[in-house]
Amino acid sequence: MNDGKLFASWALLPEGWAQDVLLTWDAQGALASVDTGVTPDASVPRAVGPILPGMPNLHSHAFQRGFAGLTEYRSVAPGDDPAGGDSFWSWRTLMYRFALRLSPDALEAIATQLYIEMLRAGYTSVCEFHYVHHDADGKPYADRVEMSLRLLRAAQAAGIGMTLLPVLYQTAGFGDKPAQADQRRFLNDVDAMHTLLERLAPHCAAYGARLGLAPHSLRAVPPQSLKHAVTALHAVDATAPIHIHIAEQQKEVDDCLAWCGVRPVQWLLDHMPVDQRWCLVHATHMDWDERRRLAQSGAVAGICPTTEANLGDGVFDAAPYLALGGAWGVGSDSHASVSAAEELRTFEYGQRLGLQRRNVLASERHPQVADRLWLDAVAGGTRAAARNVAGLAVGQRADFLVLDGAHPTLAGLDGPRALATHVFASHGHETLAEVRTGGVRRVQHGAHPLQAEAGRLFAEARTRLLAD
């Protein structure tokens, strides 16, 4: 890895926009200096447009990229389902069918394609919520970390930063409901998960990845297992991140109330040491007290707007949560869309549709909505990833994007207006000139050096999976 420098007329720093900024990074890919108001030497390379901090993707199920777009048809008649037709739960049945067919080679091909797509769309790191651990019969592979290693290899090949979150999954519902046959590839007891984490630790270190844990959900991990797993994890690494699905669907909230008499976010906050190490993925259905307590805890709400829209989950009530200082970030989850800008746009638009107002998530400090969205999502995503990716600041990874100031969509705009246009008025990745991780250019004008080969392997893997 080479050290380097880049000058930009505009750059979005953690405290806001700055002009005439010189970035310098060291041979390890960390920012050594961020200087503002600089007149650079003629030999210093100049960015073609404003520089943005790279966006962490805080929630990904990589294998689901393989069937994205293929469940958009009615599979349940309204009269045959208590929910009134297709829902998250009917989609989940289709997802399980796909997961049962997945081979290690197919997972690696799908993940490599996905991670390249993420980079091309402005994500520079990913939190992989990984739960397909075993073979199709539900038996551990000869090497228990086989599937996890495929994800690490895919991330390294693409050049994206990784936080690997092996998933603990045990039951099919609240109250120790026995797991279903089609969940057999996911299942581990706490001791087996602890062994898996011990085996993965040196691999993650070798790949430069962060290791954490993902208890799947309250419905899939009984209370004693949850407490045991978290205690064991933090005995080994007191700073390790923990991610959990929670309150994604109203049915989940209703089932939790029937089980214990309280709502899921409330139960978690009452019974677990929830703090800034935690990411509560979705947290869509919260009451006022849950929002207040979650914001005060320092945990991150992991919002996945395009997936939540695709699955009909509901809309996160963002304005009061953000007003309380709640941390949040975005993820692409099932990868119905892979675009950092689209996740932020969809997040704001959901609020507008619900409240019939505009610019809902602007703040006094950041009247430009895109500024507030981008900076908040980077900060929250960094906390969830537990990596040094907190933006354009000394000591952080040199993970950044360069907007294409020569593109007609952005030409002549200053930094704030260029970002607003990138988020709210661009189409895909055409307004990104460069994407770098650790200072290394991974994408230039939408092109990744591995995308043709990765695309071919992805298409071949998907064809085989659908044929099976």
Phi, psi and omega per residue, in radians:
M1 nan 2.415 -3.087
N2 -1.847 2.536 3.005
D3 -1.308 2.946 -3.089
G4 -2.976 3.099 3.130
K5 -2.450 2.666 3.028
L6 -2.688 2.331 3.112
F7 -1.867 2.461 3.073
A8 -2.398 2.516 3.086
S9 -1.175 -0.529 3.122
W10 -2.375 2.439 3.035
A11 -2.558 2.457 -3.139
L12 -1.606 1.751 3.125
L13 -1.535 2.913 -3.119
P14 -0.947 -0.561 -3.140
E15 -1.546 -0.096 3.124
G16 2.318 -2.937 -3.064
W17 -1.261 2.479 3.029
A18 -2.334 2.712 -3.140
Q19 -1.944 2.670 3.089
D20 0.918 1.174 -3.001
V21 -1.896 2.333 3.069
L22 -1.989 2.077 3.057
L23 -1.697 2.382 3.048
T24 -2.291 2.281 3.105
W25 -2.210 2.726 -3.051
D26 -1.629 -3.114 -3.069
A27 -1.161 -0.330 3.088
Q28 -1.560 0.008 3.095
G29 1.468 0.325 3.093
A30 -1.804 2.538 3.128
L31 -1.203 2.122 -3.137
A32 -1.611 -0.497 3.097
S33 -2.741 2.600 3.033
V34 -2.357 1.779 -3.042
D35 -1.916 2.373 -3.136
T36 -1.933 2.812 3.137
G37 1.114 0.594 -3.026
V38 -1.672 2.506 2.891
T39 -1.876 1.854 -2.973
P40 -1.378 2.764 2.980
D41 -1.115 2.635 -3.093
A42 -1.089 -0.354 -3.110
S43 -1.426 -0.196 -3.090
V44 -1.367 2.254 3.109
P45 -1.071 2.545 -3.137
R46 -2.011 2.319 3.083
A47 -1.202 2.586 -3.118
V48 -1.407 -0.082 -3.139
G49 -2.935 -3.017 -3.141
P50 -1.051 2.587 3.095
I51 -1.796 2.352 3.089
L52 -2.067 2.609 2.985
P53 -1.153 2.513 3.100
G54 -1.120 2.606 -3.074
M55 -1.676 2.166 2.980
P56 -1.307 2.376 3.035
N57 -1.707 1.853 -2.934
L58 -1.521 0.013 -3.139
H59 -2.696 2.004 -3.126
S60 -2.469 2.347 2.860
H61 -1.959 1.637 -2.934
A62 -0.995 -0.742 -3.027
F63 -1.085 -0.426 -3.095
Q64 -1.227 -0.249 3.019
R65 -1.064 -0.467 -3.089
G66 -1.173 -0.384 3.103
F67 -2.164 0.264 3.063
A68 -1.017 2.287 -3.120
G69 1.567 -0.139 -3.034
L70 -1.801 0.144 3.106
T71 -2.047 0.297 -3.051
E72 -1.575 1.017 3.085
Y73 -2.605 2.726 -3.104
R74 -1.290 2.097 3.118
S75 -1.910 -0.237 -3.124
V76 -2.318 2.220 3.084
A77 -1.260 2.523 -3.090
P78 -0.915 -0.656 -3.118
G79 -1.320 -0.202 -3.087
D80 -1.687 0.007 -3.062
D81 -2.397 2.262 -3.128
P82 -1.021 -0.463 3.137
A83 -1.362 -0.112 3.087
G84 1.615 0.497 3.111
G85 2.116 -2.746 -3.092
D86 -1.054 2.475 -3.101
S87 -2.672 -3.086 3.014
F88 -0.910 -0.693 -3.014
W89 -1.252 -0.646 3.059
S90 -1.251 -0.629 3.042
W91 -1.062 -0.701 -3.113
R92 -1.069 -0.640 3.094
T93 -1.061 -0.738 3.102
L94 -1.167 -0.672 3.116
M95 -1.094 -0.730 3.123
Y96 -1.063 -0.685 3.127
R97 -1.051 -0.717 3.135
F98 -1.184 -0.762 -3.106
A99 -1.063 -0.585 -3.121
L100 -1.199 -0.330 -3.115
R101 -1.629 -0.167 -2.923
L102 -1.267 2.230 3.049
S103 -1.766 2.841 3.060
P104 -0.990 -0.747 3.133
D105 -1.081 -0.734 -3.141
A106 -1.139 -0.725 3.120
L107 -1.053 -0.771 -3.124
E108 -1.131 -0.701 3.125
A109 -1.142 -0.764 -3.137
I110 -1.139 -0.783 -3.096
A111 -1.155 -0.689 3.131
T112 -1.087 -0.796 3.087
Q113 -1.044 -0.786 -3.124
L114 -1.083 -0.805 -3.077
Y115 -1.174 -0.564 3.015
I116 -1.144 -0.758 3.094
E117 -1.055 -0.700 3.111
M118 -1.059 -0.822 3.120
L119 -1.043 -0.774 -3.138
R120 -1.099 -0.402 -3.092
A121 -1.755 0.092 3.033
G122 1.819 0.003 3.022
Y123 -1.509 2.379 3.134
T124 -2.033 -0.123 3.016
S125 -2.636 2.808 -3.052
V126 -2.471 2.446 2.977
C127 -1.759 1.908 -3.041
E128 -1.668 1.905 -3.121
F129 -1.524 1.589 -2.826
H130 -1.855 2.026 -3.087
Y131 -2.207 0.021 3.062
V132 -1.597 1.572 -3.007
H133 -1.667 -0.601 -2.924
H134 -1.907 3.078 3.121
D135 -1.328 -3.140 -3.025
A136 -1.110 -0.388 3.094
D137 -1.536 -0.050 -3.123
G138 1.536 0.181 -3.136
K139 -1.673 2.503 3.102
P140 -1.060 2.505 2.998
Y141 -1.126 2.783 3.088
A142 -0.912 -0.700 2.980
D143 -1.850 1.920 -3.026
R144 -1.022 -0.374 -3.089
V145 -1.688 0.238 -3.062
E146 -0.880 -0.939 -3.059
M147 -1.213 -0.644 3.097
S148 -1.111 -0.708 3.125
L149 -1.098 -0.594 3.115
R150 -1.107 -0.647 3.108
L151 -1.212 -0.709 3.090
L152 -1.090 -0.725 3.107
R153 -1.114 -0.715 3.137
A154 -1.106 -0.758 3.140
A155 -1.124 -0.725 3.129
Q156 -1.124 -0.748 -3.132
A157 -1.088 -0.737 -3.119
A158 -1.278 -0.601 -3.102
G159 1.693 0.365 3.137
I160 -1.736 2.554 3.073
G161 -1.254 2.620 -3.012
M162 -2.304 2.328 2.819
T163 -2.007 1.975 -3.076
L164 -1.645 2.206 -3.057
L165 -2.169 1.456 3.077
P166 -1.037 2.416 -3.008
V167 -1.699 2.271 2.960
L168 -1.567 2.149 -3.057
Y169 -2.443 2.221 -3.052
Q170 -2.354 -0.630 -3.007
T171 -2.254 2.885 -3.090
A172 -1.695 -0.028 -3.135
G173 -3.132 2.990 3.127
F174 -1.015 2.618 3.125
G175 1.345 0.544 3.077
D176 1.070 0.619 3.075
K177 -1.086 2.228 -3.059
P178 -1.003 2.486 3.131
A179 -1.083 2.624 3.115
Q180 -1.436 2.767 3.117
A181 -1.033 -0.629 -3.089
D182 -1.414 0.088 3.026
Q183 -1.814 0.154 -2.965
R184 -1.127 -0.436 -3.129
R185 -1.338 -0.197 -3.030
F186 -1.691 -0.310 -2.775
L187 -1.445 2.376 3.025
N188 -2.609 2.547 2.918
D189 -1.472 3.047 -3.030
V190 -1.135 -0.690 -3.140
D191 -1.117 -0.721 3.113
A192 -1.129 -0.668 3.097
M193 -1.152 -0.694 3.110
H194 -1.080 -0.729 3.085
T195 -1.087 -0.729 3.119
L196 -1.049 -0.771 3.139
L197 -1.126 -0.714 3.107
E198 -1.080 -0.701 3.126
R199 -1.195 -0.606 -3.071
L200 -1.387 -0.436 -3.035
A201 -0.943 -0.878 3.132
P202 -1.181 -0.553 3.093
H203 -1.143 -0.770 3.125
C204 -1.087 -0.714 3.105
A205 -1.066 -0.716 -3.123
A206 -1.179 -0.588 -3.135
Y207 -1.565 -0.007 -3.106
G208 1.256 0.427 -3.103
A209 -1.751 2.790 3.069
R210 -1.743 2.447 -3.134
L211 -1.950 2.334 3.051
G212 -2.447 -2.700 -3.098
L213 -2.495 2.542 3.081
A214 -2.257 1.573 2.885
P215 -1.041 2.112 -2.900
H216 -0.966 -0.861 -3.057
S217 -3.025 2.935 3.077
L218 -1.168 -0.510 3.134
R219 -1.319 -0.364 -3.072
A220 -1.836 -0.158 3.141
V221 -2.331 1.928 3.129
P222 -1.083 2.758 -3.035
P223 -0.937 -0.818 -3.089
Q224 -1.141 -0.671 3.101
S225 -1.129 -0.705 3.134
L226 -1.072 -0.845 -3.122
K227 -1.117 -0.761 -3.131
H228 -1.086 -0.791 -3.085
A229 -1.134 -0.754 -3.124
V230 -1.179 -0.729 3.110
T231 -1.078 -0.773 -3.133
A232 -1.129 -0.712 3.135
L233 -1.075 -0.855 -3.041
H234 -1.342 -0.271 2.983
A235 -1.204 -0.515 3.123
V236 -1.528 -0.740 -3.122
D237 -2.504 1.794 -3.037
A238 -1.185 -0.233 -3.120
T239 -1.870 0.067 -3.057
A240 -1.101 2.433 3.136
P241 -1.333 2.628 3.078
I242 -2.241 2.207 3.104
H243 -2.080 2.497 3.135
I244 -2.567 2.374 2.965
H245 -1.216 2.432 3.098
I246 -2.761 2.420 3.006
A247 0.939 0.628 3.126
E248 -1.265 -0.706 -3.063
Q249 -2.086 2.585 3.096
Q250 -1.075 -0.605 3.098
K251 -1.055 -0.671 3.107
E252 -1.085 -0.725 3.105
V253 -1.118 -0.793 -3.131
D254 -1.095 -0.720 3.141
D255 -1.164 -0.629 3.112
C256 -1.176 -0.727 3.089
L257 -1.069 -0.710 3.120
A258 -1.153 -0.563 -3.091
W259 -1.326 -0.819 -2.991
C260 -2.284 -0.096 3.095
G261 1.539 -0.018 3.084
V262 -2.297 2.889 -3.119
R263 -1.364 2.756 -3.012
P264 -1.105 -0.751 3.127
V265 -1.121 -0.704 3.097
Q266 -1.066 -0.776 -3.138
W267 -1.049 -0.804 -3.102
L268 -1.078 -0.790 -3.131
L269 -1.169 -0.530 3.130
D270 -1.308 -0.541 -2.928
H271 -1.995 -0.203 -3.077
M272 -2.214 2.689 -3.112
P273 -1.395 1.138 -3.057
V274 -1.253 2.149 3.129
D275 -2.589 -2.796 -3.018
Q276 -1.189 -0.126 3.057
R277 -1.372 -0.199 -3.013
W278 -1.743 2.563 2.966
C279 -2.216 2.064 3.127
L280 -1.680 1.782 -3.013
V281 -1.327 2.214 -3.109
H282 1.451 -1.280 -3.079
A283 0.821 0.649 -2.992
T284 -1.157 -0.739 -2.995
H285 -1.874 1.575 3.107
M286 -2.148 2.604 2.973
D287 -1.591 -3.133 -3.026
W288 -1.060 -0.758 -3.090
D289 -1.168 -0.656 3.084
E290 -1.111 -0.747 3.104
R291 -1.045 -0.798 -3.127
R292 -1.078 -0.817 -3.083
R293 -1.218 -0.660 3.098
L294 -1.118 -0.770 3.122
A295 -1.053 -0.720 -3.114
Q296 -1.241 -0.432 -3.070
S297 -1.220 -0.438 -3.036
G298 1.548 -0.131 3.085
A299 -1.189 2.823 -3.100
V300 -1.780 2.321 2.953
A301 -1.485 2.064 -3.105
G302 -1.589 1.741 -3.036
I303 -1.648 2.327 -3.129
C304 -2.223 1.276 -2.907
P305 -1.024 -0.742 -3.074
T306 -1.263 -0.628 3.059
T307 -1.201 -0.754 3.135
E308 -1.080 -0.607 3.047
A309 -1.229 -0.768 -3.110
N310 -1.072 -0.660 -3.079
L311 -1.603 -0.041 3.139
G312 1.210 0.620 -3.066
D313 -1.240 -0.675 -2.977
G314 2.202 3.134 -3.064
V315 -2.021 2.208 3.053
F316 -1.121 2.273 -3.109
D317 -1.449 1.534 -2.881
A318 -1.392 -0.698 -2.975
A319 -0.986 -0.871 -3.141
P320 -1.192 -0.566 3.122
Y321 -1.164 -0.788 3.125
L322 -1.177 -0.600 3.111
A323 -1.112 -0.464 3.094
L324 -1.466 0.004 -3.128
G325 1.466 0.316 -3.116
G326 -1.141 2.424 3.098
A327 -1.476 2.526 3.141
W328 -2.695 2.821 3.027
G329 -2.679 3.130 -3.066
V330 -2.130 2.639 3.049
G331 -2.428 2.794 3.131
S332 -1.711 -0.089 2.898
D333 0.894 -1.789 -3.093
S334 -1.514 -0.068 3.037
H335 1.166 0.594 2.912
A336 -1.032 -0.529 2.984
S337 -2.416 2.553 3.045
V338 -2.205 1.523 -3.082
S339 -2.822 2.026 3.101
A340 -1.047 -0.751 -3.123
A341 -1.117 -0.703 -3.113
E342 -1.192 -0.618 3.092
E343 -1.075 -0.775 3.138
L344 -1.161 -0.731 3.125
R345 -1.088 -0.788 -3.128
T346 -1.147 -0.630 3.097
F347 -1.050 -0.861 3.129
E348 -1.166 -0.723 -3.108
Y349 -1.155 -0.590 3.067
G350 -1.058 -0.693 3.099
Q351 -1.160 -0.710 -3.137
R352 -1.099 -0.739 -3.130
L353 -1.147 -0.700 -3.122
G354 -1.251 -0.654 -3.043
L355 -1.750 -0.186 -3.101
Q356 0.983 0.804 3.086
R357 -2.402 2.914 3.087
R358 -1.961 2.755 3.055
N359 0.926 0.797 -3.028
V360 -1.127 -0.703 -2.989
L361 -1.688 0.210 2.946
A362 -1.157 2.807 3.130
S363 -2.360 2.967 3.106
E364 -1.073 -0.673 -3.139
R365 -1.268 -0.629 -3.088
H366 -2.226 1.450 3.133
P367 -1.154 -0.414 3.008
Q368 -1.351 2.043 -3.056
V369 -1.008 -0.743 -3.069
A370 -1.100 -0.648 3.098
D371 -1.035 -0.870 -3.101
R372 -1.105 -0.798 -3.124
L373 -1.053 -0.835 -3.059
W374 -1.137 -0.835 -3.095
L375 -1.164 -0.731 3.107
D376 -1.099 -0.753 -3.089
A377 -1.191 -0.620 3.059
V378 -1.141 -0.789 -3.116
A379 -1.112 -0.822 3.137
G380 -1.195 -0.706 3.113
G381 -1.113 -0.617 3.091
T382 -1.118 -0.783 3.111
R383 -1.069 -0.711 3.141
A384 -1.192 -0.634 -3.123
A385 -1.352 -0.414 -3.103
A386 0.975 0.705 3.084
R387 -2.242 2.849 -3.129
N388 -1.441 1.272 -3.093
V389 -2.287 0.641 -3.004
A390 -1.476 0.387 3.032
G391 1.870 -2.851 -3.003
L392 -1.504 1.373 -3.123
A393 -2.536 2.641 -3.105
V394 -1.012 2.352 3.129
G395 1.620 -0.288 3.107
Q396 -1.496 2.785 3.074
R397 -1.063 2.533 3.078
A398 -1.422 1.136 3.089
D399 -1.787 1.976 -3.082
F400 -2.728 2.857 3.113
L401 -2.048 2.601 3.011
V402 -2.051 2.093 3.062
L403 -1.294 2.608 -3.078
D404 -1.551 1.601 -3.124
G405 -1.158 -0.230 3.105
A406 -1.557 -0.201 -3.136
H407 -1.235 2.442 -3.108
P408 -0.946 -0.553 -3.126
T409 -1.133 -0.538 -3.066
L410 -1.970 -0.174 -3.022
A411 -0.956 2.297 3.076
G412 1.445 0.024 -3.101
L413 -1.677 2.542 3.035
D414 -1.344 3.139 -3.047
G415 -1.020 -0.926 -3.122
P416 -1.037 -0.733 -3.131
R417 -1.248 -0.586 3.102
A418 -1.144 -0.748 3.116
L419 -1.143 -0.762 3.118
A420 -1.025 -0.698 3.138
T421 -1.233 -0.677 3.095
H422 -1.056 -0.720 -3.094
V423 -1.368 -0.743 -2.957
F424 -1.866 -0.174 -3.046
A425 -2.519 0.513 3.050
S426 -2.080 2.973 -3.029
H427 -2.289 1.699 -3.136
G428 1.456 -2.566 -3.005
H429 -1.799 0.235 -2.993
E430 -1.212 -0.275 3.128
T431 -1.643 0.128 3.050
L432 -1.749 2.133 3.125
A433 -1.539 -0.640 -3.108
E434 -2.563 2.626 2.937
V435 -2.315 2.217 -3.122
R436 -2.201 2.518 2.960
T437 -2.219 2.307 -3.071
G438 1.008 0.480 -3.129
G439 1.436 -0.165 -3.098
V440 -1.543 2.258 3.120
R441 -1.256 2.036 3.129
R442 -1.723 -0.564 -3.090
V443 -2.358 2.365 3.049
Q444 -2.313 2.110 -3.106
H445 0.833 0.848 3.037
G446 1.451 -0.101 -3.032
A447 -1.842 2.299 3.029
H448 -1.944 2.395 -3.033
P449 -1.070 -0.398 -3.117
L450 -1.740 0.047 -2.933
Q451 -1.160 -0.581 -3.127
A452 -1.181 -0.840 3.141
E453 -1.180 -0.737 3.116
A454 -1.100 -0.705 3.109
G455 -1.097 -0.698 3.115
R456 -1.113 -0.796 -3.126
L457 -1.163 -0.655 3.083
F458 -1.073 -0.853 -3.104
A459 -1.091 -0.688 3.116
E460 -1.158 -0.724 3.138
A461 -1.121 -0.790 -3.127
R462 -1.128 -0.700 3.112
T463 -1.036 -0.752 3.125
R464 -1.131 -0.744 -3.122
L465 -1.126 -0.736 3.131
L466 -1.221 -0.576 3.112
A467 -1.182 -0.606 3.135
D468 -1.234 nan nan
